[in-house]
Amino acid sequence: MDVCVENVFTGPAIEAINVIQATADEEKRRAALNRQCGSQDKEDPRYGGTGQETGAQSPGPADSAETPRTETAAEKNPWSAWAWLGMCKNSSRRIPNIVHVDVDAFFASVEQVLNPRLLGKPVLVGRGVVASASYEAKFRGVRTAMSFREALRICPKAVVVPGQYEHYADFAERVRRILETYTPAVETAALDDFYLDFAGTERLYPDYQGTLRRLQAEIFGRTGLNVSIGAARTKVVASIASRLERPRGFRVIACGEEEAFLTPLSVEKLHGIGHVHTGVLAERGIVTIGQLRQVPKPALQAAFGEAIGQQIWERARGLDGREVLLPSTPKSVSRETTIEGGTIDTEFLGGLIEYLSERIGSTLREYGKQARTIGLRIRYVDQFLAHQTVRISKPTNDERELLVTAKDLFGRLFTRRVAVRLVGVSVTNLETDKRPHELFDTNANRRWYLNRGLDSVRGRYGWNAVFYGKGLELREHYATKPNGLVLSTPCLSR
């Protein structure tokens, strides 16, 4: 019987075997040549100067040390079989594995992507104060947190937009998904701020800087957003490197060059040093990080306190023990939103509380958790804040049970005839879902299957596929999108 065998590609393995065999043959040839010619230029080592035979001695550590062999071109090639088999000497080189990715002028850039007519124009985002400014406006002197009156005085041709906050979280999530295709170790420090850890990827990305350049280009190509990238051994140095040459900055600080990089920079570049600390140091003639590094640690601790002084001393040397934190199970879940202009409509506020409770219940079930404590927070238009938490009789992730307690709290807290500007619901003291304890509770079982059915439908067709009655009323006030209502809080759009 004829047997058909498919061709198997074994290029790297065959190349490795050939290289190893050739190397072994070369070493044998050199050893034989040394045995033949080793005694021609010097005396036989078995005899001393007096003509007496000396005892055979085993070579010591110094004698046995061989001259380091120069790597061949095949060994240096990161794509050769040497690298695939882990025999390349450069395969374990130390790389600045912590990477900071910062989206340039995030809110303003998203507005320019959504409205191409704003490209190349100075754009200001916010209400009353500048929440974000495009670099066309920043180059003219506009800064974040500046009042619109002052910003428009500096840049009278700036275009002011109130902001489409419902889109910002979507763009941030798109950026994060791109980052996770390069390394799973991605930490979201803020909506537009990410830390990555490339430790252990040296063989996967032999051209490390080229990989980071490709990452920067891919984010721009798929989202239209420019990002600045900094790479170093620690978070503090990587974040400084990414912010030095914005927009579209790129800086890689090689291992061992941290102090040289930080020395000429202003102390205000250091993470954790604000304007007050900068002013105190400037009064003492300390302007650069290099000068700050000369100050003894006890002096910094005496001036700023033990904890802050220790942190400043470490940051000035590029030291930072913080690691890239991977997404973990939450210890609490909260959802809140603001209401423009405020309202005293209790039906409308009750609908918001119901919607927020739904989102919290869905999140708890997603993580397989139940909550023992629930809290409600409301802020009036006069900035008066009322907040209260209570312990639930038994842990739950059912939004209807959460809603009953939340509405009871609302009845206790809403005691003033003043419009409410913010409402928020939160749960803490999370536990693992213990549904087996409710096997004989018919109502609990019905609710369990109903909630899982809702989660399944929403996961397939979007959040707006199913709404409770109050949610339908909210749709008259808010726009909708596949993952929920368009509220004023970006995190609710995730």
HELIX and SHEET records of a PDB file:
HELIX    1   1 GLY A   11  CYS A   37  1                                  27    
HELIX    2   2 PRO A   61  SER A   64  1                                   4    
HELIX    3   3 ALA A   73  LYS A   76  1                                   4    
HELIX    4   4 ALA A   81  TRP A   84  1                                   4    
HELIX    5   5 LYS A   89  SER A   92  5                                   4    
HELIX    6   6 PHE A  106  LEU A  114  1                                   9    
HELIX    7   7 PRO A  116  LEU A  118  5                                   3    
HELIX    8   8 TYR A  135  LYS A  138  1                                   4    
HELIX    9   9 PHE A  148  ILE A  154  1                                   7    
HELIX   10  10 TYR A  165  GLU A  180  1                                  16    
HELIX   11  11 TYR A  208  THR A  223  1                                  16    
HELIX   12  12 LYS A  235  ARG A  243  1                                   9    
HELIX   13  13 GLU A  258  LEU A  262  1                                   5    
HELIX   14  14 VAL A  267  LYS A  269  5                                   3    
HELIX   15  15 HIS A  275  GLU A  283  1                                   9    
HELIX   16  16 ILE A  289  ARG A  293  1                                   5    
HELIX   17  17 LYS A  297  PHE A  304  1                                   8    
HELIX   18  18 GLU A  306  ALA A  316  1                                  11    
HELIX   19  19 THR A  346  GLU A  366  1                                  21    
HELIX   20  20 GLU A  399  LEU A  413  1                                  15    
HELIX   21  21 ARG A  435  GLU A  438  5                                   4    
HELIX   22  22 THR A  442  TYR A  461  1                                  20    
HELIX   23  23 TRP A  463  ALA A  465  5                                   3    
HELIX   24  24 GLY A  469  LEU A  474  1                                   6    
HELIX   25  25 PRO A  490  SER A  493  5                                   4    
SHEET    1   A 5 VAL A 186  ALA A 190  0                                        
SHEET    2   A 5 ASP A 193  ASP A 197 -1                                        
SHEET    3   A 5 ILE A  98  VAL A 103 -1                                        
SHEET    4   A 5 VAL A 227  ALA A 232 -1                                        
SHEET    5   A 5 PHE A 250  VAL A 252  1                                        
SHEET    1   B 3 SER A 132  ALA A 133  0                                        
SHEET    2   B 3 VAL A 123  VAL A 125 -1                                        
SHEET    3   B 3 VAL A 159  VAL A 161  1                                        
SHEET    1   C 4 VAL A 333  THR A 343  0                                        
SHEET    2   C 4 VAL A 420  THR A 432 -1                                        
SHEET    3   C 4 LYS A 369  TYR A 380 -1                                        
SHEET    4   C 4 LEU A 385  THR A 396 -1                                        
SHEET    1   D 2 THR A 480  LYS A 481  0                                        
SHEET    2   D 2 GLY A 484  LEU A 485 -1                                        
END                                                                             
